Amino acid sequence: MRNKIFFCFLFFFILPVISDDLINQAESLYQKGKYEEAIKICLKIKKVYPGSDWDLSAHFITAKIYEARGENEKAIEEYKKIIFNFKDNIYAEEAFFYIAKIRTKMGQYINAVKAYEAYIQKFPDGKYIILAIFNAALIYKQNANYSEALNKFNDILRKYNSDFWFYNWSAIYSGHIYAEKGDFDKAIEYYDRVIKKENNEALLSLANLYKGMIFIKKKDYEKAKDTFQKILKTTSSFSEEAMLGLAEANFKSGEYELANEIYQSLLEIYPDTVWKNYAENKIKKLKKFLEKN
């Protein structure tokens, strides 16, 4: 009887302490970059405590190690084991998402988008749901699957207008898609959906910058000028690019001397601008053009 009591004490009190200590050791070794030592401990935990929370933690640590070492397929296999063996555990959601993330990092976009779609379907209210939808949309856009990309971006615009970063970038990328398709009015409509907020000045300016460029493509040079001037008057964000756009709009509308002055002003105000070579080349071309005319 005494031995039985002792065994129960050992099982319920001593073993959990040992297991937790092993997990902590493995995590610590992983953080220090001592991957082989960490994996050995994880293998021991998996063998001794199969199906336990410690086993689950060991799989996660092992997956992170493989990913850190660039052994992505091995990391994915670890996450798949978590999904198969711990499908009702809350951490299965993490495994689904991390597989998609690794596939994206590897450039395996077809498999990545399938993984994101699997996550979206299985965890419609998951903690990574917005990121999964957004990442899937980006992959669809990159592969010129514009209808699916727009479906995903519009899903964010419909459901997550309180998440300004994802909402605004979904609006901007949707505008880009319509611009690529040549539907300029629709592109402007989406650029105009960017929400005006005190802490959202840069994105709002960026959307207006793209809108100004669309007006140039539409040959609506007066609206283009108004848009670029609005950026310059109301914010310091993308002011260099707005000056370039304003110069281009003036050139396209036949205001060659004014376009030249704006390029000159850009170089005077921003002597170290990344657009220096571009502006200087434009000035040279304008000088020759003005001499001929």
C-alpha positions in Angstrom: 0.0 0.0 0.0 2.8 2.3 0.9 4.6 1.6 -2.4 1.3 2.4 -4.3 0.9 5.7 -2.5 4.6 6.5 -3.3 4.1 5.7 -7.0 1.0 7.9 -7.2 2.9 10.7 -5.6 5.7 10.2 -8.1 3.4 10.2 -11.0 1.2 13.2 -10.1 3.9 15.5 -8.7 7.4 14.5 -9.6 6.9 13.5 -13.3 5.1 16.8 -14.3 7.9 18.8 -12.7 10.5 16.8 -14.6 8.6 17.1 -17.9 8.1 20.9 -17.5 11.8 21.2 -16.8 12.7 19.3 -19.9 10.4 21.5 -22.0 12.0 24.6 -20.5 15.4 23.2 -21.2 14.5 22.5 -24.8 13.0 25.9 -25.3 16.1 27.6 -23.7 18.5 25.6 -25.9 16.4 26.5 -29.0 16.6 30.2 -28.1 20.4 29.9 -27.7 20.8 28.3 -31.1 21.8 24.9 -29.6 19.5 23.0 -31.9 20.9 19.5 -31.8 20.7 19.4 -28.0 17.2 20.8 -28.0 16.0 18.2 -30.6 17.5 15.4 -28.5 15.4 16.5 -25.5 12.3 16.9 -27.7 12.8 13.3 -29.0 13.0 12.0 -25.5 9.8 13.9 -24.5 7.9 12.5 -27.5 9.0 9.0 -26.7 8.2 9.1 -23.0 5.0 11.2 -23.0 3.2 10.5 -26.4 -0.1 12.4 -26.8 0.5 14.7 -23.8 0.8 18.5 -23.7 4.5 18.0 -23.3 4.6 16.0 -26.5 2.7 18.8 -28.2 5.2 21.4 -27.0 8.1 19.2 -28.1 6.6 19.1 -31.7 6.3 22.9 -31.7 9.9 23.4 -30.5 11.2 20.8 -33.1 9.2 22.6 -35.9 10.7 26.0 -34.9 14.2 24.5 -34.9 13.8 23.0 -38.4 12.4 26.3 -39.7 15.3 28.2 -38.1 17.7 25.8 -39.8 16.0 26.2 -43.2 14.7 22.6 -43.1 11.2 23.8 -44.0 9.8 20.5 -45.2 10.8 18.9 -41.9 9.1 21.8 -40.0 5.9 21.3 -42.0 5.9 17.6 -41.2 6.1 18.4 -37.5 3.2 20.8 -37.8 1.2 18.1 -39.7 1.8 15.7 -36.8 0.3 18.3 -34.5 -2.7 18.7 -36.7 -3.1 14.9 -36.9 -2.4 14.0 -33.3 -3.9 17.1 -31.6 -6.6 18.1 -34.0 -9.0 19.2 -31.1 -6.2 21.2 -29.4 -6.2 25.0 -29.7 -2.6 24.8 -31.0 -3.7 22.9 -34.1 -4.8 26.3 -35.4 -1.2 27.6 -35.1 0.0 24.6 -37.0 -2.4 25.2 -39.9 -1.3 28.8 -40.2 2.5 28.1 -39.8 2.3 25.6 -42.7 0.9 28.3 -44.9 3.4 30.8 -43.8 6.3 28.5 -44.5 5.0 27.6 -47.9 4.8 31.3 -48.7 8.4 31.8 -47.5 9.5 28.9 -49.7 7.8 30.5 -52.8 5.5 27.5 -53.1 2.6 29.8 -53.8 0.1 27.2 -55.0 0.5 25.1 -51.9 0.6 28.2 -49.7 -2.7 29.5 -50.9 -4.2 26.1 -50.5 -2.9 26.1 -46.9 -4.4 29.5 -46.3 -7.7 28.5 -47.8 -7.7 25.4 -45.5 -7.1 27.7 -42.5 -9.8 30.1 -43.5 -12.3 27.3 -43.9 -11.5 25.6 -40.7 -11.0 28.7 -38.5 -13.3 31.4 -39.8 -13.0 33.2 -36.5 -9.4 32.3 -35.9 -6.8 34.7 -34.5 -4.9 34.8 -37.8 -8.0 35.0 -40.0 -7.4 38.5 -41.3 -3.7 37.8 -42.1 -4.7 34.5 -43.8 -7.2 36.2 -46.0 -4.8 39.1 -46.8 -1.9 36.8 -47.6 -4.1 34.6 -49.8 -5.3 37.7 -51.6 -1.7 38.8 -52.2 -0.7 35.5 -53.7 -3.8 35.5 -56.0 -2.8 39.1 -57.1 0.8 38.1 -57.7 -0.4 35.3 -59.9 -2.8 37.5 -61.8 -5.8 35.7 -60.4 -7.6 39.0 -60.0 -11.1 37.7 -59.3 -10.0 35.6 -56.3 -7.7 38.4 -55.1 -10.6 40.9 -55.2 -12.9 38.5 -53.5 -10.4 38.2 -50.6 -9.7 42.0 -50.4 -13.4 42.8 -50.5 -14.0 40.2 -47.7 -11.6 42.3 -45.6 -13.3 45.5 -46.6 -16.7 44.2 -45.7 -15.9 42.6 -42.4 -12.8 44.3 -40.9 -13.1 48.0 -41.4 -11.9 48.5 -37.8 -8.6 47.0 -38.6 -7.2 50.1 -40.5 -3.9 48.6 -41.7 -5.5 45.6 -43.4 -8.5 47.5 -44.5 -6.6 50.3 -46.1 -4.0 48.1 -47.8 -6.9 45.9 -49.1 -8.4 49.1 -50.6 -5.1 50.2 -52.2 -4.3 46.7 -53.6 -7.8 46.5 -55.0 -7.2 49.8 -56.7 -3.9 48.5 -58.1 -5.8 45.5 -59.6 -8.4 47.6 -61.3 -5.6 49.9 -62.6 -3.8 46.9 -64.1 -7.1 45.9 -65.7 -7.5 49.3 -67.2 -10.6 50.1 -65.2 -9.4 53.5 -64.0 -12.6 54.7 -62.5 -12.9 51.6 -60.3 -9.3 52.0 -59.3 -10.0 55.6 -58.1 -13.1 54.4 -56.3 -11.0 52.0 -54.2 -8.2 54.4 -53.6 -10.9 56.7 -52.2 -11.9 54.0 -49.7 -8.8 54.5 -47.6 -9.9 55.8 -44.3 -8.9 59.3 -43.2 -7.5 59.2 -39.6 -5.0 61.2 -37.7 -2.6 58.2 -37.5 -3.2 57.2 -41.1 -1.6 60.2 -42.9 1.0 58.2 -44.8 -1.4 55.6 -46.3 -4.0 58.3 -47.2 -1.3 60.3 -49.0 -0.1 57.1 -50.8 -3.7 56.4 -52.0 -4.0 60.0 -53.2 -0.6 59.6 -55.0 -1.8 56.6 -56.8 -5.1 58.3 -57.6 -3.1 61.2 -59.2 -1.2 58.8 -61.3 -4.5 57.3 -62.5 -5.7 60.8 -63.5 -2.6 61.2 -65.6 -3.4 57.8 -67.3 -6.9 59.1 -67.9 -5.4 62.3 -69.4 -7.4 64.3 -66.8 -4.4 66.4 -66.1 -6.2 69.1 -64.1 -7.5 66.6 -61.6 -4.1 65.1 -61.4 -2.6 68.5 -60.6 -5.2 69.1 -58.0 -4.6 65.8 -56.3 -0.8 66.2 -56.2 -1.1 69.8 -54.9 -3.5 68.6 -52.2 -0.9 66.1 -51.0 1.8 68.9 -50.9 -0.5 71.3 -49.1 -1.8 68.9 -46.4 1.0 66.5 -45.5 4.8 65.9 -45.7 4.2 62.2 -46.6 5.3 61.3 -50.2 5.9 65.0 -51.0 8.8 64.2 -53.3 6.7 61.8 -55.3 3.9 64.3 -55.3 6.2 66.9 -56.8 7.2 64.4 -59.5 3.6 63.7 -60.3 2.8 67.4 -60.4 5.7 68.0 -62.8 4.6 65.1 -65.0 1.0 66.3 -65.1 2.2 69.8 -66.1 4.4 68.4 -68.8 1.6 66.2 -70.2 -0.7 69.3 -70.3 1.8 71.3 -72.2 3.2 73.4 -69.3 6.8 72.6 -70.1 8.5 75.5 -68.3 6.4 74.9 -65.1 7.3 71.2 -65.2 10.9 72.2 -65.5 10.6 74.5 -62.5 9.0 71.8 -60.4 11.8 69.4 -61.1 14.4 72.1 -60.3 12.5 72.8 -57.0 12.5 69.2 -56.1 16.3 69.0 -56.3 16.7 72.3 -54.4 14.3 71.2 -51.6 15.5 67.6 -51.5 19.1 67.5 -52.7 19.6 63.9 -51.5 16.3 62.6 -52.9 16.2 59.0 -54.2 14.7 60.5 -57.3 17.7 62.8 -58.0 18.9 60.9 -61.2 15.3 60.7 -62.5 14.7 64.4 -62.0 18.0 65.4 -63.5 17.4 63.3 -66.6 13.9 64.9 -66.9 15.5 68.3 -66.7 18.0 67.5 -69.5 15.2 66.2 -71.7 13.0 69.3 -71.0 15.9 71.6 -71.7 16.4 70.1 -75.2 12.6 70.1 -75.7 12.4 73.8 -74.7 15.3 74.7 -77.0 13.6 73.0 -80.0 10.3 74.7 -79.2 
